[in-house]
Every structure is written in C-alpha cells, then in structure tokens.
Amino acid sequence: MKKSNINRTRNMAVVACALAGVAHAADLAVTRAPFATMPDGAKIDVYTLTNENGIRLRAINYGTIVLSIETPDVNGDFADIVLGYDTLASYLEATPYFGAIVGRYGNRIAKGTFTLDGKKYTLAKNNDENALHGGNVGFDKVVWKAKALKEKQRVGVELNYLSEDGEEGYPGNLDVTVRYWLDNQNTWTIEYEATTDKATPVNLTQHTYWNLAGHDSGDILGHQLRLFADRFTPIDNGLIPTGELRPVAGTPMDFTNLKAIGKEVNAETEQLKFGLGYDHNWVLNSKTDQKSGLRMAARVVEPKSGRVLNVHTEEPGVQFYSGNFLDGTNIGKGGHAYQYRNGFCLETQHYPDSPNKPDFPSTILRPGEKYKTRTVYNSRPRRRRSSSETLLSLPKPRR
C-alpha cells in the first residue's frame, strides 16, 4: 500500500474515532517479530506497541533501541518523528546512540575516573580523555532479555540486562530493568529500575533524537523549545561541568519561554563554542505534580506540523543536545542522510560528572537500595487550536 493511502486510511480512522467519542481506530496491542541476528547468533526481535489512535512505537532488544515513533500532525497525517536506521547492521557500526538507553552512566565522567568509598576506579575512556555513556560497550551495545507486557490501559515491553562487576570499569553486578509503555493518551512512559551488590554510580537515560516534522524533514532549528529550568551547569572545553549552577537569565541558554532552537544556537559565547551549540545539562525547577510525582522538564512545538512534545520526569536535570555532530555520514531510514542539526535530544538525567562533584545530587546506588525513576514523553495532536499548536493531554506546564 502506498504511503499516501496508509495515511489516508489512518486519518479516516482517527476522524471516525473523534466523531464517535470512543477511541477504536486500532487495537491497543503489542506484538513481537524477528528483526535480525547478531554476529554471534543472538536473535534480535522487534516489539511494536500500538494504541487506539494509531500511534506506533517500535523497539528492539539490542540496546533497547527505539527504531521509530509514528504520530499524526495537526491534520492527522502520520510521520516517523525519531531518527534511526532500517537495519541492525547500521546500529552495529558507528552510531551516535540513536534511540538507545545509555549507561551504566549516561553523559560524561571526567578523565574516566572517580573515587568511591576511598577506592579509585578507572573507566573505559571513549570521549577523548573522558568516559561517555557507559564506555566502549555501554548498555546501547548489548543484547537485553525482553518480553511483551499488556495491561488494560497500556501495552509495553520489559527489557533486562545484568551488567557484571568490572564491566567497563564499574564496580558491582548491576541488574537493570527498563520498561517502555504506550497508552491511549499517546504517552510513552519509560520506567527504570536497578539493584547492585556493590556501591556504584548509576545514571540511565534515553537517547532518542527527535524531529517533530519527521525524521527526514531537515534541520530542527525552527522547533520552539521551552525548558523548565532557571539554571544550567556550565561546562569547560572538554564538556565537563565546572560545578557551578549558573542562572540562564540574559544568556542564550534561557529557554524559560518558548524560543526557536536556531535563534541563538550560533551566538558568540564561550559556552556555545565549547558545546559547538547546545550540549548542556539544565537544572530543572523543583516543583512536582503531587498526583504524578513528576516535574515538567521540557515542551517542544514544531510550528508547521503542529506536533507538540511534553517531557515530564523524576530526574533533576535534562541534557538538551542540538545535533551538533550529525554530519551526513549517518545514512538513516529510507536512505536519508542525517545532516547537521537534523535532530535534537532531551535526555532526562542526573548531572554529568556527578561522581566527581560532591555538591551535585548523588548518583551512587548501594546494596539494599533500588534505583527507580520515570520519564514520560507525550504528544497528542487534536483538532487545530491555532495556526501553530495543538492541545495535549498532560497537565498544563507550570513554572
């Protein structure tokens, strides 16, 4: 079936759903199918989560990678809004963490070392002199155990991995579980859990690259971003936080109101020169919703499509990365070459280099404790409200 016919069929279903007042455009379902085989023979499956509005999320048990997320725009036309590849072979080659869970420690640890309980640990250095996203073989490059999940109001996939003591230099056997859930409110919930038998740093995050106009639609500079953060953690020229929590007011780092990503991304400031654009951690304002236990992290509006993305989390920070190292060498889905700033990341997290920054919120997990955190991404276009924006189902953002 041609893409235009697929979109037309989905659009008719969504409209019929809205007229009936009951969402039955598709089944709330989860399916599993073979995807590929690893060089060592391990089988990789793809899990497809679909809701009653036709939203579809596809993920594999290699790296817990999200392959695609298909959502409608303000007119009901569907598009895949995350960057990625068509084949496992492409993910096995050099990839900028498209769609993966990164860990055991997401983001950077300075000089690949930290001291814990009086003992110095040396990590794999894979980002110049620093450790980045778990090392040479982080959680994005391993096979996870997986199983489908289905509840009355949502469907999901549960992924589990045992990171052994000493892996990439980290202490302790870390048992990690990640669950992806999709519900009929077009909410993608990520649940993280972990336990350890030795004290160890843990900082897991999801590294999806978003382009709300469609993964193959060009740069993201016209997207409008709001970050619910009055401060950020400035970096040095190695992209390591200095330890300061600096106000964003009066700087290009100020996204306290909706602002086009491209408005100040090339400003002649030290911080943007160090990051080659935005590649910084923002310190989220502490107010949380009493019912959900989540705080608002970010809101993104893509004016042409009308798609809107809200991000809620239990984490204290969010790394906003403006795709500064995409350069056209990553040939993605449908043969599309991802160019400079064709995607952005919003990685909810604890702050970078926290094991070496005692004033930052702690990332140390100890035996008998459970690492447990959630992040929620939501986008639900409805009928047109204005020329550039649609309504969402989650609570309105509050500062």
C-alpha positions as CSV (number, residue, x, y, z in Angstrom):
1,M,0.0,0.0,0.0
2,K,1.3,3.4,-0.9
3,K,2.3,5.8,2.0
4,S,-0.4,8.3,1.0
5,N,-3.1,5.5,1.1
6,I,-1.8,4.4,4.5
7,N,-2.0,7.9,5.9
8,R,-5.5,8.4,4.3
9,T,-6.7,5.2,6.0
10,R,-5.3,6.2,9.4
11,N,-6.7,9.7,9.1
12,M,-10.2,8.3,8.4
13,A,-9.9,6.1,11.4
14,V,-8.8,9.0,13.7
15,V,-11.6,11.2,12.4
16,A,-14.2,8.4,12.9
17,C,-12.8,7.8,16.4
18,A,-13.2,11.5,17.3
19,L,-16.8,11.6,15.9
20,A,-17.8,8.5,17.8
21,G,-16.2,9.8,21.0
22,V,-14.6,6.4,21.6
23,A,-11.1,5.6,20.5
24,H,-11.2,2.4,18.4
25,A,-9.0,3.4,15.4
26,A,-6.7,0.5,16.1
27,D,-6.2,-2.0,18.9
28,L,-4.2,-1.3,22.0
29,A,-1.7,-4.0,21.2
30,V,1.9,-5.3,21.5
31,T,3.5,-7.7,19.0
32,R,6.9,-9.4,18.7
33,A,8.6,-10.3,15.5
34,P,12.1,-11.3,14.4
35,F,14.3,-8.4,13.4
36,A,17.8,-9.6,12.8
37,T,20.6,-11.9,14.1
38,M,23.7,-10.7,15.8
39,P,27.2,-11.9,14.5
40,D,27.3,-14.3,17.5
41,G,23.9,-15.8,16.6
42,A,21.8,-14.0,19.2
43,K,18.3,-13.3,18.0
44,I,17.1,-9.7,17.9
45,D,13.3,-9.1,18.0
46,V,11.3,-6.0,17.3
47,Y,8.4,-5.1,19.7
48,T,5.7,-3.0,18.2
49,L,3.4,-1.0,20.6
50,T,0.2,0.4,19.1
51,N,-2.5,2.4,20.7
52,E,-6.1,3.1,19.7
53,N,-5.2,6.4,18.0
54,G,-2.8,4.7,15.6
55,I,0.4,5.8,17.4
56,R,3.1,3.2,16.9
57,L,6.4,2.7,18.7
58,R,8.9,0.1,17.6
59,A,11.8,-1.1,19.8
60,I,14.4,-3.8,19.7
61,N,16.2,-5.7,22.4
62,Y,19.6,-4.7,21.1
63,G,20.5,-1.6,23.1
64,T,16.8,-1.1,24.0
65,I,16.8,1.0,20.8
66,V,13.6,2.7,19.7
67,L,13.5,2.3,16.0
68,S,10.6,4.6,15.2
69,I,7.6,6.5,16.7
70,E,4.8,7.3,14.2
71,T,2.4,10.1,15.2
72,P,-0.1,12.4,13.4
73,D,0.3,16.1,12.8
74,V,-2.4,18.6,13.3
75,N,-4.1,17.4,10.1
76,G,-3.9,13.8,11.1
77,D,-1.1,12.9,8.7
78,F,1.3,10.4,10.2
79,A,5.1,10.6,10.2
80,D,8.0,8.9,11.9
81,I,9.4,11.6,14.3
82,V,12.7,9.9,15.5
83,L,16.0,9.4,13.8
84,G,17.3,5.9,13.3
85,Y,18.3,3.1,10.9
86,D,16.4,0.4,8.9
87,T,18.8,-2.4,9.8
88,L,20.7,-3.9,12.7
89,A,23.9,-3.8,10.7
90,S,23.8,0.0,10.7
91,Y,23.3,0.1,14.5
92,L,26.3,-2.2,14.9
93,E,28.5,0.3,13.0
94,A,29.4,3.7,14.4
95,T,26.2,5.4,15.6
96,P,25.5,8.5,17.7
97,Y,23.3,6.5,20.2
98,F,20.2,6.7,18.0
99,G,17.2,5.7,20.2
100,A,19.1,3.8,22.8
101,I,19.3,3.5,26.6
102,V,22.7,4.7,27.6
103,G,24.5,3.6,30.8
104,R,25.7,2.5,33.2
105,Y,26.4,6.2,33.4
106,G,24.7,8.4,30.9
107,N,26.7,11.5,29.9
108,R,30.4,12.2,30.8
109,I,32.7,11.3,33.7
110,A,35.8,13.5,33.7
111,K,39.1,11.8,32.9
112,G,37.3,8.4,33.1
113,T,37.9,8.2,36.9
114,F,36.1,8.6,40.2
115,T,36.7,7.7,43.8
116,L,34.0,5.9,45.8
117,D,34.4,4.9,49.5
118,G,38.1,5.6,49.3
119,K,38.8,3.5,46.3
120,K,39.7,4.9,42.9
121,Y,38.0,3.4,39.8
122,T,39.3,3.8,36.2
123,L,36.7,3.6,33.4
124,A,37.0,3.0,29.7
125,K,37.7,6.3,28.0
126,N,35.8,6.7,24.8
127,N,35.4,10.5,24.5
128,D,38.9,11.9,24.3
129,E,40.1,11.7,27.9
130,N,36.6,11.2,29.4
131,A,34.1,8.3,29.8
132,L,30.9,8.8,27.9
133,H,27.5,7.0,28.0
134,G,28.9,3.9,29.7
135,G,32.1,3.3,27.8
136,N,33.2,1.4,24.7
137,V,30.5,-1.2,25.2
138,G,27.7,0.6,27.1
139,F,24.1,-0.5,27.5
140,D,23.4,0.7,24.0
141,K,25.6,-2.1,22.5
142,V,24.4,-5.2,24.3
143,V,21.6,-7.6,23.9
144,W,18.8,-7.4,26.5
145,K,16.3,-10.0,27.6
146,A,12.8,-8.9,26.6
147,K,9.2,-9.8,27.0
148,A,5.9,-8.2,25.9
149,L,3.6,-6.6,28.5
150,K,-0.1,-5.9,28.3
151,E,-2.4,-4.2,30.8
152,K,-5.9,-2.9,30.5
153,Q,-4.9,0.7,29.8
154,R,-1.4,0.3,28.3
155,V,1.0,-2.0,26.4
156,G,4.7,-2.3,26.8
157,V,8.0,-4.2,26.6
158,E,10.2,-5.1,29.5
159,L,14.0,-5.3,28.9
160,N,16.5,-6.7,31.4
161,Y,20.3,-6.7,31.4
162,L,22.9,-7.8,34.0
163,S,25.9,-5.6,33.9
164,E,28.7,-7.7,35.5
165,D,31.1,-6.4,38.2
166,G,34.0,-4.7,36.4
167,E,32.2,-4.1,33.1
168,E,33.8,-1.0,31.5
169,G,35.5,-0.4,34.9
170,Y,32.3,0.0,37.0
171,P,32.0,-1.9,40.3
172,G,29.2,-4.3,41.2
173,N,26.8,-6.6,39.4
174,L,24.1,-4.2,38.3
175,D,20.7,-5.8,37.5
176,V,18.8,-3.3,35.2
177,T,15.2,-3.4,34.0
178,V,13.7,-0.8,31.6
179,R,10.1,-0.8,30.6
180,Y,8.6,1.1,27.7
181,W,4.8,1.7,27.9
182,L,2.4,3.2,25.4
183,D,-1.2,4.2,26.4
184,N,-4.2,5.7,24.7
185,Q,-3.3,9.2,25.8
186,N,-0.3,9.0,23.4
187,T,2.0,8.8,26.4
188,W,5.3,7.0,26.2
189,T,6.4,6.1,29.7
190,I,9.9,4.9,30.5
191,E,10.4,3.1,33.8
192,Y,14.0,2.4,35.0
193,E,14.9,0.0,37.9
194,A,18.2,-1.3,39.1
195,T,19.8,-3.1,42.0
196,T,23.5,-3.8,42.8
197,D,25.7,-5.9,45.1
198,K,28.4,-3.2,45.4
199,A,28.2,0.6,45.6
200,T,28.3,2.0,42.1
201,P,27.3,5.1,40.1
202,V,24.1,4.7,38.0
203,N,22.6,7.3,35.7
204,L,20.4,5.9,32.9
205,T,18.8,7.9,30.2
206,Q,17.1,7.5,26.8
207,H,19.0,8.9,23.8
208,T,16.3,9.3,21.1
209,Y,16.9,12.0,18.5
210,W,13.7,13.9,17.7
211,N,12.5,15.8,14.7
212,L,8.8,16.6,15.1
213,A,8.4,17.5,11.5
214,G,9.5,13.9,10.5
215,H,12.9,12.2,10.7
216,D,13.7,13.1,7.1
217,S,12.5,16.7,7.1
218,G,15.7,18.6,7.6
219,D,17.0,20.7,10.4
220,I,15.3,21.3,13.8
221,L,16.2,25.0,14.1
222,G,12.6,26.1,13.7
223,H,11.4,23.9,16.5
224,Q,10.3,26.0,19.5
225,L,11.7,24.8,22.9
226,R,10.8,25.6,26.4
227,L,13.0,24.2,29.3
228,F,11.5,24.4,32.8
229,A,14.9,25.4,34.3
230,D,16.2,28.7,35.6
231,R,19.8,27.4,35.8
232,F,22.2,25.2,33.9
233,T,25.6,23.5,34.6
234,P,28.2,25.4,32.6
235,I,31.0,23.3,31.0
236,D,34.7,23.6,30.3
237,N,36.2,23.0,26.8
238,G,36.1,19.2,27.5
239,L,32.3,19.4,28.0
240,I,32.7,18.6,31.7
241,P,30.6,20.7,34.2
242,T,32.6,23.2,36.2
243,G,30.4,22.5,39.3
244,E,28.6,25.8,39.1
245,L,24.8,26.2,38.8
246,R,24.5,29.3,36.7
247,P,21.3,31.3,36.0
248,V,20.2,31.3,32.4
249,A,18.6,34.7,32.5
250,G,20.1,37.1,30.0
251,T,22.0,34.4,28.1
252,P,21.4,32.2,25.0
253,M,20.8,29.3,27.5
254,D,17.5,30.9,28.5
255,F,14.6,28.7,27.3
256,T,12.2,29.7,30.1
257,N,9.8,30.7,27.4
258,L,9.2,29.1,24.0
259,K,12.1,30.0,21.7
260,A,13.3,28.7,18.4
261,I,16.2,26.4,18.8
262,G,18.0,28.2,16.0
263,K,17.5,31.7,17.4
264,E,20.8,31.9,19.4
265,V,22.4,28.5,18.8
266,N,25.3,30.2,17.0
267,A,25.8,33.0,19.4
268,E,29.3,34.0,20.1
269,T,29.5,32.9,23.7
270,E,32.1,30.7,25.4
271,Q,29.5,28.1,26.4
272,L,28.1,27.6,22.9
273,K,31.6,27.5,21.4
274,F,32.6,24.7,23.9
275,G,29.5,22.7,23.0
276,L,29.5,23.6,19.3
277,G,26.0,24.6,20.0
278,Y,23.7,23.3,22.7
279,D,25.1,20.3,24.5
280,H,24.4,21.1,28.2
281,N,22.6,20.0,31.3
282,W,19.8,22.2,32.6
283,V,18.9,22.1,36.3
284,L,15.1,21.5,36.4
285,N,12.9,23.6,38.7
286,S,12.0,21.5,41.7
287,K,8.2,21.8,41.6
288,T,6.5,18.4,41.0
289,D,2.9,17.4,40.3
290,Q,1.5,15.9,43.6
291,K,-0.6,13.3,41.8
292,S,2.0,12.0,39.3
293,G,5.2,12.7,41.2
294,L,6.7,14.1,38.0
295,R,8.2,17.5,37.2
296,M,7.9,19.3,33.9
297,A,11.2,19.2,32.0
298,A,10.5,20.4,28.5
299,R,8.0,21.4,25.9
300,V,8.7,21.4,22.2
301,V,6.4,22.8,19.4
302,E,7.0,22.2,15.7
303,P,5.0,25.1,14.1
304,K,4.5,23.6,10.6
305,S,3.2,20.2,11.7
306,G,1.6,21.4,14.9
307,R,3.2,18.5,16.8
308,V,3.9,19.2,20.4
309,L,6.1,17.2,22.7
310,N,5.9,17.4,26.5
311,V,8.6,15.8,28.8
312,H,7.9,15.0,32.4
313,T,10.4,13.3,34.7
314,E,11.5,12.4,38.2
315,E,15.1,13.3,37.3
316,P,16.8,16.6,38.5
317,G,18.2,17.5,35.1
318,V,17.8,17.3,31.3
319,Q,20.5,17.4,28.7
320,F,19.5,19.3,25.6
321,Y,21.6,18.5,22.6
322,S,21.0,20.2,19.3
323,G,22.6,17.5,17.0
324,N,25.8,19.4,16.5
325,F,27.9,16.3,15.4
326,L,25.5,15.0,12.8
327,D,27.3,15.5,9.5
328,G,25.6,13.5,6.8
329,T,27.6,10.3,7.3
330,N,24.8,8.6,9.1
331,I,22.5,7.1,6.4
332,G,19.2,6.6,8.1
333,K,15.8,5.2,7.4
334,G,14.8,5.1,3.8
335,G,18.4,6.1,2.8
336,H,18.1,9.6,4.3
337,A,21.4,11.2,5.3
338,Y,21.1,12.9,8.6
339,Q,22.8,16.3,8.3
340,Y,24.0,18.9,10.8
341,R,21.3,19.6,13.4
342,N,18.7,17.3,11.8
343,G,17.6,16.0,15.3
344,F,17.7,17.0,18.9
345,C,17.9,15.1,22.2
346,L,16.2,15.7,25.6
347,E,18.0,13.3,27.9
348,T,16.5,13.3,31.4
349,Q,19.2,12.6,33.9
350,H,21.3,13.4,36.9
351,Y,24.0,15.9,36.2
352,P,27.2,14.9,34.2
353,D,30.3,14.0,36.3
354,S,28.3,13.8,39.5
355,P,30.6,11.1,40.9
356,N,33.3,13.8,41.0
357,K,31.1,16.6,42.1
358,P,30.0,16.1,45.7
359,D,27.7,19.2,45.6
360,F,25.7,17.6,42.8
361,P,22.8,15.2,43.6
362,S,24.3,11.8,44.2
363,T,24.2,9.0,41.6
364,I,25.5,6.3,43.9
365,L,23.4,3.2,44.3
366,R,24.3,0.9,47.2
367,P,23.3,-2.7,48.1
368,G,19.8,-3.0,49.5
369,E,18.7,0.1,47.6
370,K,16.7,0.3,44.4
371,Y,17.3,2.7,41.6
372,K,13.9,3.7,40.4
373,T,12.9,6.6,38.1
374,R,10.5,7.5,35.4
375,T,10.3,9.8,32.4
376,V,7.2,10.5,30.3
377,Y,7.1,11.8,26.7
378,N,3.7,12.9,25.5
379,S,2.3,14.3,22.2
380,R,-1.4,14.3,21.3
381,P,-2.5,16.5,18.4
382,R,-6.2,17.1,18.3
383,R,-8.2,19.4,16.1
384,R,-6.5,22.7,15.2
385,R,-6.4,25.3,18.0
386,S,-4.3,27.9,16.3
387,S,-2.1,28.1,13.2
388,S,0.9,26.5,15.0
389,E,-0.1,24.4,18.0
390,T,-2.3,21.6,19.3
391,L,-3.7,20.6,22.6
392,L,-2.0,18.0,24.8
393,S,-3.5,15.5,27.3
394,L,-1.0,16.0,30.2
395,P,-1.5,18.8,32.7
396,K,-0.6,22.3,31.5
397,P,3.0,23.2,32.3
398,R,3.6,25.2,35.4
399,R,6.8,27.0,36.4
